[in-house]
Amino acid sequence: MRLRRSKTPPPQVNPTPTADPLRIAVLEHDLLGIQPQSGTAAALCIALRRTGACLQHDPIDVTTLGTPVRQALCSRCGTAMVDDDKGGWLIP
Ligand SMILES: [Zn+2]
């Protein structure tokens, strides 16, 4: 008994993954503070994150050694926060 082969070719796998320029632009904004050019997909992505996509901040501690104040970034919207000395986070 012979099985039929599917007519669709197998998906091509890119052997060398390339970085997504949109993701790079968003990371540059989040980590380095570089503003994307207005009218680009990166600017739209960042603007949409700030328009109600984050109903409750989900802080991630990003404090580095030598930093006098604990710092955090929201994993949903990228908002920077600082420690309020009461176990919570404040938006400066
Ligand atoms: Zn948030």
PDB file of the backbone (N, CA, C, O) and the ligand in Angstrom, with CONECT records:
HET     ZN  A 101       1
ATOM      1  N   MET A   1       0.844  -1.172   0.000  1.00  0.00           N
ATOM      2  CA  MET A   1       0.000   0.000   0.000  1.00  0.00           C
ATOM      3  C   MET A   1       0.890   1.235   0.000  1.00  0.00           C
ATOM      4  O   MET A   1       1.848   1.339   0.766  1.00  0.00           O
ATOM      5  N   ARG A   2       0.552   2.145  -0.862  1.00  0.00           N
ATOM      6  CA  ARG A   2       1.337   3.367  -0.986  1.00  0.00           C
ATOM      7  C   ARG A   2       0.523   4.543  -0.473  1.00  0.00           C
ATOM      8  O   ARG A   2      -0.639   4.721  -0.840  1.00  0.00           O
ATOM      9  N   LEU A   3       1.148   5.339   0.377  1.00  0.00           N
ATOM     10  CA  LEU A   3       0.479   6.526   0.907  1.00  0.00           C
ATOM     11  C   LEU A   3       0.642   7.680  -0.062  1.00  0.00           C
ATOM     12  O   LEU A   3       1.664   7.814  -0.735  1.00  0.00           O
ATOM     13  N   ARG A   4      -0.388   8.509  -0.120  1.00  0.00           N
ATOM     14  CA  ARG A   4      -0.337   9.674  -1.009  1.00  0.00           C
ATOM     15  C   ARG A   4       0.514  10.769  -0.383  1.00  0.00           C
ATOM     16  O   ARG A   4       0.478  11.005   0.824  1.00  0.00           O
ATOM     17  N   ARG A   5       1.259  11.409  -1.218  1.00  0.00           N
ATOM     18  CA  ARG A   5       2.032  12.561  -0.760  1.00  0.00           C
ATOM     19  C   ARG A   5       1.158  13.804  -0.847  1.00  0.00           C
ATOM     20  O   ARG A   5       0.324  13.937  -1.743  1.00  0.00           O
ATOM     21  N   SER A   6       1.362  14.688   0.076  1.00  0.00           N
ATOM     22  CA  SER A   6       0.607  15.937  -0.010  1.00  0.00           C
ATOM     23  C   SER A   6       1.199  16.781  -1.132  1.00  0.00           C
ATOM     24  O   SER A   6       2.392  16.712  -1.426  1.00  0.00           O
ATOM     25  N   LYS A   7       0.342  17.572  -1.745  1.00  0.00           N
ATOM     26  CA  LYS A   7       0.786  18.393  -2.869  1.00  0.00           C
ATOM     27  C   LYS A   7       1.466  19.673  -2.427  1.00  0.00           C
ATOM     28  O   LYS A   7       2.164  20.317  -3.210  1.00  0.00           O
ATOM     29  N   THR A   8       1.262  20.039  -1.176  1.00  0.00           N
ATOM     30  CA  THR A   8       1.909  21.262  -0.705  1.00  0.00           C
ATOM     31  C   THR A   8       3.335  20.939  -0.289  1.00  0.00           C
ATOM     32  O   THR A   8       3.574  19.969   0.432  1.00  0.00           O
ATOM     33  N   PRO A   9       4.266  21.740  -0.737  1.00  0.00           N
ATOM     34  CA  PRO A   9       5.656  21.488  -0.344  1.00  0.00           C
ATOM     35  C   PRO A   9       5.849  21.802   1.138  1.00  0.00           C
ATOM     36  O   PRO A   9       5.106  22.604   1.705  1.00  0.00           O
ATOM     37  N   PRO A  10       6.826  21.183   1.755  1.00  0.00           N
ATOM     38  CA  PRO A  10       7.075  21.491   3.174  1.00  0.00           C
ATOM     39  C   PRO A  10       7.514  22.936   3.317  1.00  0.00           C
ATOM     40  O   PRO A  10       8.152  23.481   2.416  1.00  0.00           O
ATOM     41  N   PRO A  11       7.185  23.559   4.432  1.00  0.00           N
ATOM     42  CA  PRO A  11       7.571  24.968   4.612  1.00  0.00           C
ATOM     43  C   PRO A  11       9.086  25.111   4.638  1.00  0.00           C
ATOM     44  O   PRO A  11       9.807  24.287   5.200  1.00  0.00           O
ATOM     45  N   GLN A  12       9.540  26.190   4.008  1.00  0.00           N
ATOM     46  CA  GLN A  12      10.971  26.464   3.968  1.00  0.00           C
ATOM     47  C   GLN A  12      11.402  27.060   5.300  1.00  0.00           C
ATOM     48  O   GLN A  12      10.788  28.001   5.802  1.00  0.00           O
ATOM     49  N   VAL A  13      12.426  26.518   5.842  1.00  0.00           N
ATOM     50  CA  VAL A  13      12.951  27.014   7.113  1.00  0.00           C
ATOM     51  C   VAL A  13      14.191  27.840   6.811  1.00  0.00           C
ATOM     52  O   VAL A  13      15.123  27.380   6.152  1.00  0.00           O
ATOM     53  N   ASN A  14      14.178  29.066   7.306  1.00  0.00           N
ATOM     54  CA  ASN A  14      15.319  29.945   7.098  1.00  0.00           C
ATOM     55  C   ASN A  14      16.462  29.472   7.995  1.00  0.00           C
ATOM     56  O   ASN A  14      16.329  29.491   9.219  1.00  0.00           O
ATOM     57  N   PRO A  15      17.571  29.052   7.412  1.00  0.00           N
ATOM     58  CA  PRO A  15      18.649  28.522   8.251  1.00  0.00           C
ATOM     59  C   PRO A  15      19.320  29.579   9.116  1.00  0.00           C
ATOM     60  O   PRO A  15      19.843  29.267  10.186  1.00  0.00           O
ATOM     61  N   THR A  16      19.309  30.821   8.662  1.00  0.00           N
ATOM     62  CA  THR A  16      19.923  31.895   9.458  1.00  0.00           C
ATOM     63  C   THR A  16      18.836  32.879   9.853  1.00  0.00           C
ATOM     64  O   THR A  16      18.417  33.699   9.037  1.00  0.00           O
ATOM     65  N   PRO A  17      18.378  32.808  11.086  1.00  0.00           N
ATOM     66  CA  PRO A  17      17.317  33.725  11.506  1.00  0.00           C
ATOM     67  C   PRO A  17      17.827  35.165  11.502  1.00  0.00           C
ATOM     68  O   PRO A  17      18.964  35.443  11.884  1.00  0.00           O
ATOM     69  N   THR A  18      16.971  36.056  11.070  1.00  0.00           N
ATOM     70  CA  THR A  18      17.329  37.475  11.045  1.00  0.00           C
ATOM     71  C   THR A  18      16.512  38.211  12.087  1.00  0.00           C
ATOM     72  O   THR A  18      15.406  37.796  12.431  1.00  0.00           O
ATOM     73  N   ALA A  19      17.051  39.283  12.576  1.00  0.00           N
ATOM     74  CA  ALA A  19      16.367  40.075  13.594  1.00  0.00           C
ATOM     75  C   ALA A  19      15.251  40.880  12.951  1.00  0.00           C
ATOM     76  O   ALA A  19      15.375  41.350  11.820  1.00  0.00           O
ATOM     77  N   ASP A  20      14.163  41.030  13.686  1.00  0.00           N
ATOM     78  CA  ASP A  20      13.027  41.805  13.226  1.00  0.00           C
ATOM     79  C   ASP A  20      13.319  43.286  13.466  1.00  0.00           C
ATOM     80  O   ASP A  20      13.518  43.680  14.615  1.00  0.00           O
ATOM     81  N   PRO A  21      13.351  44.120  12.424  1.00  0.00           N
ATOM     82  CA  PRO A  21      13.676  45.534  12.619  1.00  0.00           C
ATOM     83  C   PRO A  21      12.667  46.253  13.503  1.00  0.00           C
ATOM     84  O   PRO A  21      13.033  47.179  14.227  1.00  0.00           O
ATOM     85  N   LEU A  22      11.399  45.843  13.456  1.00  0.00           N
ATOM     86  CA  LEU A  22      10.397  46.464  14.326  1.00  0.00           C
ATOM     87  C   LEU A  22      10.704  46.157  15.791  1.00  0.00           C
ATOM     88  O   LEU A  22      10.628  47.040  16.644  1.00  0.00           O
ATOM     89  N   ARG A  23      11.043  44.925  16.070  1.00  0.00           N
ATOM     90  CA  ARG A  23      11.377  44.548  17.453  1.00  0.00           C
ATOM     91  C   ARG A  23      12.631  45.281  17.916  1.00  0.00           C
ATOM     92  O   ARG A  23      12.713  45.708  19.067  1.00  0.00           O
ATOM     93  N   ILE A  24      13.600  45.425  17.030  1.00  0.00           N
ATOM     94  CA  ILE A  24      14.822  46.146  17.386  1.00  0.00           C
ATOM     95  C   ILE A  24      14.500  47.599  17.727  1.00  0.00           C
ATOM     96  O   ILE A  24      15.022  48.140  18.702  1.00  0.00           O
ATOM     97  N   ALA A  25      13.640  48.230  16.925  1.00  0.00           N
ATOM     98  CA  ALA A  25      13.292  49.630  17.175  1.00  0.00           C
ATOM     99  C   ALA A  25      12.562  49.781  18.501  1.00  0.00           C
ATOM    100  O   ALA A  25      12.795  50.743  19.233  1.00  0.00           O
ATOM    101  N   VAL A  26      11.675  48.834  18.817  1.00  0.00           N
ATOM    102  CA  VAL A  26      10.948  48.899  20.085  1.00  0.00           C
ATOM    103  C   VAL A  26      11.899  48.670  21.257  1.00  0.00           C
ATOM    104  O   VAL A  26      11.785  49.340  22.283  1.00  0.00           O
ATOM    105  N   LEU A  27      12.819  47.747  21.117  1.00  0.00           N
ATOM    106  CA  LEU A  27      13.797  47.516  22.185  1.00  0.00           C
ATOM    107  C   LEU A  27      14.717  48.714  22.361  1.00  0.00           C
ATOM    108  O   LEU A  27      15.078  49.054  23.487  1.00  0.00           O
ATOM    109  N   GLU A  28      15.105  49.366  21.251  1.00  0.00           N
ATOM    110  CA  GLU A  28      15.920  50.581  21.358  1.00  0.00           C
ATOM    111  C   GLU A  28      15.171  51.652  22.138  1.00  0.00           C
ATOM    112  O   GLU A  28      15.766  52.381  22.932  1.00  0.00           O
ATOM    113  N   HIS A  29      13.871  51.744  21.910  1.00  0.00           N
ATOM    114  CA  HIS A  29      13.069  52.715  22.647  1.00  0.00           C
ATOM    115  C   HIS A  29      13.011  52.356  24.123  1.00  0.00           C
ATOM    116  O   HIS A  29      13.196  53.220  24.981  1.00  0.00           O
ATOM    117  N   ASP A  30      12.753  51.084  24.427  1.00  0.00           N
ATOM    118  CA  ASP A  30      12.567  50.669  25.807  1.00  0.00           C
ATOM    119  C   ASP A  30      13.867  50.705  26.601  1.00  0.00           C
ATOM    120  O   ASP A  30      13.874  51.122  27.759  1.00  0.00           O
ATOM    121  N   LEU A  31      14.946  50.281  25.999  1.00  0.00           N
ATOM    122  CA  LEU A  31      16.189  50.138  26.745  1.00  0.00           C
ATOM    123  C   LEU A  31      17.088  51.356  26.665  1.00  0.00           C
ATOM    124  O   LEU A  31      17.783  51.679  27.628  1.00  0.00           O
ATOM    125  N   LEU A  32      17.084  52.040  25.519  1.00  0.00           N
ATOM    126  CA  LEU A  32      18.012  53.149  25.323  1.00  0.00           C
ATOM    127  C   LEU A  32      17.322  54.507  25.256  1.00  0.00           C
ATOM    128  O   LEU A  32      17.985  55.544  25.281  1.00  0.00           O
ATOM    129  N   GLY A  33      15.987  54.504  25.170  1.00  0.00           N
ATOM    130  CA  GLY A  33      15.264  55.769  25.099  1.00  0.00           C
ATOM    131  C   GLY A  33      15.271  56.419  23.736  1.00  0.00           C
ATOM    132  O   GLY A  33      14.953  57.602  23.618  1.00  0.00           O
ATOM    133  N   ILE A  34      15.626  55.673  22.701  1.00  0.00           N
ATOM    134  CA  ILE A  34      15.664  56.231  21.347  1.00  0.00           C
ATOM    135  C   ILE A  34      14.245  56.232  20.780  1.00  0.00           C
ATOM    136  O   ILE A  34      13.604  55.187  20.673  1.00  0.00           O
ATOM    137  N   GLN A  35      13.771  57.414  20.422  1.00  0.00           N
ATOM    138  CA  GLN A  35      12.419  57.534  19.894  1.00  0.00           C
ATOM    139  C   GLN A  35      12.407  57.124  18.420  1.00  0.00           C
ATOM    140  O   GLN A  35      13.255  57.578  17.653  1.00  0.00           O
ATOM    141  N   PRO A  36      11.468  56.281  18.015  1.00  0.00           N
ATOM    142  CA  PRO A  36      11.378  55.925  16.593  1.00  0.00           C
ATOM    143  C   PRO A  36      10.815  57.099  15.798  1.00  0.00           C
ATOM    144  O   PRO A  36      10.148  57.977  16.345  1.00  0.00           O
ATOM    145  N   GLN A  37      11.095  57.094  14.509  1.00  0.00           N
ATOM    146  CA  GLN A  37      10.581  58.161  13.656  1.00  0.00           C
ATOM    147  C   GLN A  37       9.066  58.071  13.619  1.00  0.00           C
ATOM    148  O   GLN A  37       8.488  56.985  13.580  1.00  0.00           O
ATOM    149  N   SER A  38       8.434  59.244  13.630  1.00  0.00           N
ATOM    150  CA  SER A  38       6.974  59.256  13.597  1.00  0.00           C
ATOM    151  C   SER A  38       6.494  58.709  12.255  1.00  0.00           C
ATOM    152  O   SER A  38       7.109  58.924  11.211  1.00  0.00           O
ATOM    153  N   GLY A  39       5.394  58.007  12.323  1.00  0.00           N
ATOM    154  CA  GLY A  39       4.827  57.419  11.117  1.00  0.00           C
ATOM    155  C   GLY A  39       5.344  56.035  10.802  1.00  0.00           C
ATOM    156  O   GLY A  39       4.890  55.412   9.842  1.00  0.00           O
ATOM    157  N   THR A  40       6.277  55.542  11.581  1.00  0.00           N
ATOM    158  CA  THR A  40       6.799  54.199  11.339  1.00  0.00           C
ATOM    159  C   THR A  40       5.996  53.186  12.148  1.00  0.00           C
ATOM    160  O   THR A  40       5.234  53.543  13.047  1.00  0.00           O
ATOM    161  N   ALA A  41       6.187  51.924  11.807  1.00  0.00           N
ATOM    162  CA  ALA A  41       5.490  50.861  12.525  1.00  0.00           C
ATOM    163  C   ALA A  41       5.926  50.811  13.983  1.00  0.00           C
ATOM    164  O   ALA A  41       5.125  50.482  14.859  1.00  0.00           O
ATOM    165  N   ALA A  42       7.194  51.136  14.251  1.00  0.00           N
ATOM    166  CA  ALA A  42       7.681  51.126  15.633  1.00  0.00           C
ATOM    167  C   ALA A  42       6.986  52.219  16.452  1.00  0.00           C
ATOM    168  O   ALA A  42       6.607  51.986  17.600  1.00  0.00           O
ATOM    169  N   ALA A  43       6.819  53.396  15.873  1.00  0.00           N
ATOM    170  CA  ALA A  43       6.139  54.475  16.589  1.00  0.00           C
ATOM    171  C   ALA A  43       4.682  54.093  16.870  1.00  0.00           C
ATOM    172  O   ALA A  43       4.159  54.382  17.946  1.00  0.00           O
ATOM    173  N   LEU A  44       4.040  53.452  15.916  1.00  0.00           N
ATOM    174  CA  LEU A  44       2.659  53.012  16.117  1.00  0.00           C
ATOM    175  C   LEU A  44       2.585  51.944  17.205  1.00  0.00           C
ATOM    176  O   LEU A  44       1.687  51.971  18.047  1.00  0.00           O
ATOM    177  N   CYS A  45       3.508  51.025  17.186  1.00  0.00           N
ATOM    178  CA  CYS A  45       3.531  49.949  18.186  1.00  0.00           C
ATOM    179  C   CYS A  45       3.686  50.517  19.591  1.00  0.00           C
ATOM    180  O   CYS A  45       2.993  50.091  20.515  1.00  0.00           O
ATOM    181  N   ILE A  46       4.580  51.466  19.753  1.00  0.00           N
ATOM    182  CA  ILE A  46       4.812  52.054  21.070  1.00  0.00           C
ATOM    183  C   ILE A  46       3.611  52.891  21.494  1.00  0.00           C
ATOM    184  O   ILE A  46       3.233  52.883  22.665  1.00  0.00           O
ATOM    185  N   ALA A  47       3.014  53.608  20.559  1.00  0.00           N
ATOM    186  CA  ALA A  47       1.838  54.417  20.891  1.00  0.00           C
ATOM    187  C   ALA A  47       0.663  53.531  21.290  1.00  0.00           C
ATOM    188  O   ALA A  47      -0.085  53.870  22.207  1.00  0.00           O
ATOM    189  N   LEU A  48       0.496  52.409  20.616  1.00  0.00           N
ATOM    190  CA  LEU A  48      -0.613  51.510  20.954  1.00  0.00           C
ATOM    191  C   LEU A  48      -0.424  50.859  22.313  1.00  0.00           C
ATOM    192  O   LEU A  48      -1.399  50.556  23.002  1.00  0.00           O
ATOM    193  N   ARG A  49       0.837  50.642  22.705  1.00  0.00           N
ATOM    194  CA  ARG A  49       1.071  50.043  24.014  1.00  0.00           C
ATOM    195  C   ARG A  49       0.628  50.975  25.124  1.00  0.00           C
ATOM    196  O   ARG A  49       0.246  50.529  26.206  1.00  0.00           O
ATOM    197  N   ARG A  50       0.678  52.277  24.853  1.00  0.00           N
ATOM    198  CA  ARG A  50       0.343  53.255  25.881  1.00  0.00           C
ATOM    199  C   ARG A  50      -1.144  53.579  25.919  1.00  0.00           C
ATOM    200  O   ARG A  50      -1.572  54.335  26.791  1.00  0.00           O
ATOM    201  N   THR A  51      -1.939  53.044  25.018  1.00  0.00           N
ATOM    202  CA  THR A  51      -3.342  53.422  24.929  1.00  0.00           C
ATOM    203  C   THR A  51      -4.245  52.335  25.489  1.00  0.00           C
ATOM    204  O   THR A  51      -5.086  51.788  24.775  1.00  0.00           O
ATOM    205  N   GLY A  52      -4.072  52.032  26.733  1.00  0.00           N
ATOM    206  CA  GLY A  52      -4.991  51.124  27.378  1.00  0.00           C
ATOM    207  C   GLY A  52      -4.651  49.666  27.248  1.00  0.00           C
ATOM    208  O   GLY A  52      -5.434  48.817  27.674  1.00  0.00           O
ATOM    209  N   ALA A  53      -3.526  49.345  26.684  1.00  0.00           N
ATOM    210  CA  ALA A  53      -3.151  47.943  26.578  1.00  0.00           C
ATOM    211  C   ALA A  53      -2.735  47.392  27.942  1.00  0.00           C
ATOM    212  O   ALA A  53      -2.755  46.181  28.160  1.00  0.00           O
ATOM    213  N   CYS A  54      -2.364  48.273  28.843  1.00  0.00           N
ATOM    214  CA  CYS A  54      -1.912  47.834  30.154  1.00  0.00           C
ATOM    215  C   CYS A  54      -2.934  48.285  31.194  1.00  0.00           C
ATOM    216  O   CYS A  54      -2.976  49.460  31.561  1.00  0.00           O
ATOM    217  N   LEU A  55      -3.744  47.366  31.659  1.00  0.00           N
ATOM    218  CA  LEU A  55      -4.747  47.713  32.651  1.00  0.00           C
ATOM    219  C   LEU A  55      -4.161  47.694  34.053  1.00  0.00           C
ATOM    220  O   LEU A  55      -4.613  48.437  34.924  1.00  0.00           O
ATOM    221  N   GLN A  56      -3.174  46.864  34.277  1.00  0.00           N
ATOM    222  CA  GLN A  56      -2.484  46.823  35.561  1.00  0.00           C
ATOM    223  C   GLN A  56      -1.018  46.539  35.272  1.00  0.00           C
ATOM    224  O   GLN A  56      -0.684  45.553  34.615  1.00  0.00           O
ATOM    225  N   HIS A  57      -0.143  47.413  35.770  1.00  0.00           N
ATOM    226  CA  HIS A  57       1.274  47.240  35.498  1.00  0.00           C
ATOM    227  C   HIS A  57       1.793  45.930  36.070  1.00  0.00           C
ATOM    228  O   HIS A  57       1.359  45.486  37.133  1.00  0.00           O
ATOM    229  N   ASP A  58       2.707  45.333  35.367  1.00  0.00           N
ATOM    230  CA  ASP A  58       3.344  44.086  35.793  1.00  0.00           C
ATOM    231  C   ASP A  58       4.846  44.357  35.868  1.00  0.00           C
ATOM    232  O   ASP A  58       5.580  44.049  34.929  1.00  0.00           O
ATOM    233  N   PRO A  59       5.314  44.943  37.003  1.00  0.00           N
ATOM    234  CA  PRO A  59       6.714  45.380  37.069  1.00  0.00           C
ATOM    235  C   PRO A  59       7.707  44.221  37.122  1.00  0.00           C
ATOM    236  O   PRO A  59       7.477  43.195  37.762  1.00  0.00           O
ATOM    237  N   ILE A  60       8.801  44.427  36.435  1.00  0.00           N
ATOM    238  CA  ILE A  60       9.942  43.513  36.477  1.00  0.00           C
ATOM    239  C   ILE A  60      11.122  44.318  36.989  1.00  0.00           C
ATOM    240  O   ILE A  60      11.449  45.372  36.444  1.00  0.00           O
ATOM    241  N   ASP A  61      11.755  43.819  38.035  1.00  0.00           N
ATOM    242  CA  ASP A  61      12.878  44.522  38.649  1.00  0.00           C
ATOM    243  C   ASP A  61      14.061  44.524  37.686  1.00  0.00           C
ATOM    244  O   ASP A  61      14.543  43.464  37.288  1.00  0.00           O
ATOM    245  N   VAL A  62      14.524  45.703  37.317  1.00  0.00           N
ATOM    246  CA  VAL A  62      15.660  45.828  36.398  1.00  0.00           C
ATOM    247  C   VAL A  62      16.808  46.582  37.061  1.00  0.00           C
ATOM    248  O   VAL A  62      17.663  47.157  36.388  1.00  0.00           O
ATOM    249  N   THR A  63      16.811  46.569  38.395  1.00  0.00           N
ATOM    250  CA  THR A  63      17.856  47.265  39.138  1.00  0.00           C
ATOM    251  C   THR A  63      19.210  46.634  38.848  1.00  0.00           C
ATOM    252  O   THR A  63      19.351  45.411  38.851  1.00  0.00           O
ATOM    253  N   THR A  64      20.184  47.467  38.601  1.00  0.00           N
ATOM    254  CA  THR A  64      21.537  46.982  38.370  1.00  0.00           C
ATOM    255  C   THR A  64      22.407  47.323  39.571  1.00  0.00           C
ATOM    256  O   THR A  64      22.042  48.153  40.403  1.00  0.00           O
ATOM    257  N   LEU A  65      23.549  46.679  39.647  1.00  0.00           N
ATOM    258  CA  LEU A  65      24.467  46.940  40.751  1.00  0.00           C
ATOM    259  C   LEU A  65      24.921  48.397  40.695  1.00  0.00           C
ATOM    260  O   LEU A  65      25.197  48.935  39.623  1.00  0.00           O
ATOM    261  N   GLY A  66      24.991  49.016  41.855  1.00  0.00           N
ATOM    262  CA  GLY A  66      25.443  50.389  41.920  1.00  0.00           C
ATOM    263  C   GLY A  66      24.334  51.404  41.749  1.00  0.00           C
ATOM    264  O   GLY A  66      24.584  52.606  41.843  1.00  0.00           O
ATOM    265  N   THR A  67      23.112  50.954  41.500  1.00  0.00           N
ATOM    266  CA  THR A  67      22.006  51.878  41.359  1.00  0.00           C
ATOM    267  C   THR A  67      21.430  52.169  42.745  1.00  0.00           C
ATOM    268  O   THR A  67      21.073  51.236  43.464  1.00  0.00           O
ATOM    269  N   PRO A  68      21.332  53.444  43.137  1.00  0.00           N
ATOM    270  CA  PRO A  68      20.880  53.749  44.491  1.00  0.00           C
ATOM    271  C   PRO A  68      19.400  53.424  44.729  1.00  0.00           C
ATOM    272  O   PRO A  68      19.013  53.130  45.860  1.00  0.00           O
ATOM    273  N   VAL A  69      18.585  53.471  43.700  1.00  0.00           N
ATOM    274  CA  VAL A  69      17.142  53.242  43.838  1.00  0.00           C
ATOM    275  C   VAL A  69      16.763  52.035  42.987  1.00  0.00           C
ATOM    276  O   VAL A  69      17.209  51.906  41.847  1.00  0.00           O
ATOM    277  N   ARG A  70      15.933  51.146  43.552  1.00  0.00           N
ATOM    278  CA  ARG A  70      15.463  50.004  42.759  1.00  0.00           C
ATOM    279  C   ARG A  70      14.568  50.508  41.637  1.00  0.00           C
ATOM    280  O   ARG A  70      13.733  51.391  41.834  1.00  0.00           O
ATOM    281  N   GLN A  71      14.761  49.930  40.459  1.00  0.00           N
ATOM    282  CA  GLN A  71      14.006  50.342  39.282  1.00  0.00           C
ATOM    283  C   GLN A  71      13.314  49.140  38.683  1.00  0.00           C
ATOM    284  O   GLN A  71      13.758  48.002  38.838  1.00  0.00           O
ATOM    285  N   ALA A  72      12.204  49.414  37.987  1.00  0.00           N
ATOM    286  CA  ALA A  72      11.458  48.337  37.343  1.00  0.00           C
ATOM    287  C   ALA A  72      10.875  48.852  36.035  1.00  0.00           C
ATOM    288  O   ALA A  72      10.704  50.055  35.837  1.00  0.00           O
ATOM    289  N   LEU A  73      10.577  47.919  35.158  1.00  0.00           N
ATOM    290  CA  LEU A  73       9.873  48.213  33.919  1.00  0.00           C
ATOM    291  C   LEU A  73       8.635  47.335  33.876  1.00  0.00           C
ATOM    292  O   LEU A  73       8.680  46.170  34.270  1.00  0.00           O
ATOM    293  N   CYS A  74       7.542  47.887  33.403  1.00  0.00           N
ATOM    294  CA  CYS A  74       6.325  47.100  33.236  1.00  0.00           C
ATOM    295  C   CYS A  74       6.529  46.173  32.036  1.00  0.00           C
ATOM    296  O   CYS A  74       6.922  46.613  30.956  1.00  0.00           O
ATOM    297  N   SER A  75       6.257  44.895  32.244  1.00  0.00           N
ATOM    298  CA  SER A  75       6.466  43.939  31.157  1.00  0.00           C
ATOM    299  C   SER A  75       5.405  44.054  30.078  1.00  0.00           C
ATOM    300  O   SER A  75       5.559  43.493  28.993  1.00  0.00           O
ATOM    301  N   ARG A  76       4.333  44.771  30.362  1.00  0.00           N
ATOM    302  CA  ARG A  76       3.259  44.897  29.369  1.00  0.00           C
ATOM    303  C   ARG A  76       3.382  46.171  28.543  1.00  0.00           C
ATOM    304  O   ARG A  76       3.215  46.145  27.324  1.00  0.00           O
ATOM    305  N   CYS A  77       3.681  47.307  29.224  1.00  0.00           N
ATOM    306  CA  CYS A  77       3.667  48.572  28.501  1.00  0.00           C
ATOM    307  C   CYS A  77       5.016  49.276  28.495  1.00  0.00           C
ATOM    308  O   CYS A  77       5.183  50.262  27.778  1.00  0.00           O
ATOM    309  N   GLY A  78       5.986  48.796  29.277  1.00  0.00           N
ATOM    310  CA  GLY A  78       7.306  49.393  29.254  1.00  0.00           C
ATOM    311  C   GLY A  78       7.456  50.617  30.115  1.00  0.00           C
ATOM    312  O   GLY A  78       8.478  51.299  30.034  1.00  0.00           O
ATOM    313  N   THR A  79       6.467  50.924  30.944  1.00  0.00           N
ATOM    314  CA  THR A  79       6.550  52.091  31.811  1.00  0.00           C
ATOM    315  C   THR A  79       7.637  51.894  32.858  1.00  0.00           C
ATOM    316  O   THR A  79       7.725  50.836  33.481  1.00  0.00           O
ATOM    317  N   ALA A  80       8.469  52.925  33.050  1.00  0.00           N
ATOM    318  CA  ALA A  80       9.534  52.869  34.051  1.00  0.00           C
ATOM    319  C   ALA A  80       8.946  53.183  35.418  1.00  0.00           C
ATOM    320  O   ALA A  80       8.102  54.069  35.554  1.00  0.00           O
ATOM    321  N   MET A  81       9.400  52.450  36.433  1.00  0.00           N
ATOM    322  CA  MET A  81       8.917  52.645  37.790  1.00  0.00           C
ATOM    323  C   MET A  81      10.099  52.596  38.750  1.00  0.00           C
ATOM    324  O   MET A  81      11.147  52.029  38.440  1.00  0.00           O
ATOM    325  N   VAL A  82       9.911  53.205  39.929  1.00  0.00           N
ATOM    326  CA  VAL A  82      10.927  53.166  40.986  1.00  0.00           C
ATOM    327  C   VAL A  82      10.281  52.632  42.256  1.00  0.00           C
ATOM    328  O   VAL A  82       9.062  52.686  42.419  1.00  0.00           O
ATOM    329  N   ASP A  83      11.110  52.120  43.146  1.00  0.00           N
ATOM    330  CA  ASP A  83      10.651  51.553  44.414  1.00  0.00           C
ATOM    331  C   ASP A  83      10.100  52.662  45.296  1.00  0.00           C
ATOM    332  O   ASP A  83      10.679  53.746  45.359  1.00  0.00           O
ATOM    333  N   ASP A  84       8.980  52.405  45.984  1.00  0.00           N
ATOM    334  CA  ASP A  84       8.393  53.414  46.867  1.00  0.00           C
ATOM    335  C   ASP A  84       8.732  53.180  48.334  1.00  0.00           C
ATOM    336  O   ASP A  84       8.152  53.828  49.206  1.00  0.00           O
ATOM    337  N   ASP A  85       9.659  52.268  48.625  1.00  0.00           N
ATOM    338  CA  ASP A  85      10.105  51.950  49.994  1.00  0.00           C
ATOM    339  C   ASP A  85       9.013  51.301  50.835  1.00  0.00           C
ATOM    340  O   ASP A  85       9.204  51.134  52.040  1.00  0.00           O
ATOM    341  N   LYS A  86       7.879  50.931  50.255  1.00  0.00           N
ATOM    342  CA  LYS A  86       6.794  50.269  50.991  1.00  0.00           C
ATOM    343  C   LYS A  86       6.459  48.934  50.327  1.00  0.00           C
ATOM    344  O   LYS A  86       5.414  48.344  50.601  1.00  0.00           O
ATOM    345  N   GLY A  87       7.336  48.469  49.468  1.00  0.00           N
ATOM    346  CA  GLY A  87       7.089  47.211  48.772  1.00  0.00           C
ATOM    347  C   GLY A  87       6.353  47.355  47.477  1.00  0.00           C
ATOM    348  O   GLY A  87       6.015  46.357  46.841  1.00  0.00           O
ATOM    349  N   GLY A  88       6.092  48.583  47.065  1.00  0.00           N
ATOM    350  CA  GLY A  88       5.389  48.821  45.806  1.00  0.00           C
ATOM    351  C   GLY A  88       6.253  49.597  44.842  1.00  0.00           C
ATOM    352  O   GLY A  88       7.433  49.836  45.096  1.00  0.00           O
ATOM    353  N   TRP A  89       5.660  49.985  43.740  1.00  0.00           N
ATOM    354  CA  TRP A  89       6.382  50.719  42.698  1.00  0.00           C
ATOM    355  C   TRP A  89       5.626  51.999  42.388  1.00  0.00           C
ATOM    356  O   TRP A  89       4.395  52.024  42.370  1.00  0.00           O
ATOM    357  N   LEU A  90       6.383  53.063  42.144  1.00  0.00           N
ATOM    358  CA  LEU A  90       5.826  54.344  41.771  1.00  0.00           C
ATOM    359  C   LEU A  90       6.259  54.696  40.351  1.00  0.00           C
ATOM    360  O   LEU A  90       7.353  54.333  39.917  1.00  0.00           O
ATOM    361  N   ILE A  91       5.404  55.393  39.647  1.00  0.00           N
ATOM    362  CA  ILE A  91       5.780  55.909  38.338  1.00  0.00           C
ATOM    363  C   ILE A  91       6.326  57.313  38.562  1.00  0.00           C
ATOM    364  O   ILE A  91       5.587  58.196  38.996  1.00  0.00           O
ATOM    365  N   PRO A  92       7.618  57.537  38.271  1.00  0.00           N
ATOM    366  CA  PRO A  92       8.218  58.847  38.550  1.00  0.00           C
ATOM    367  C   PRO A  92       7.665  59.929  37.632  1.00  0.00           C
ATOM    368  O   PRO A  92       8.064  61.089  37.734  1.00  0.00           O
TER     369      PRO A  92
HETATM  370 ZN    ZN A 101       2.116  48.659  32.352  1.00  0.00          ZN2+
END
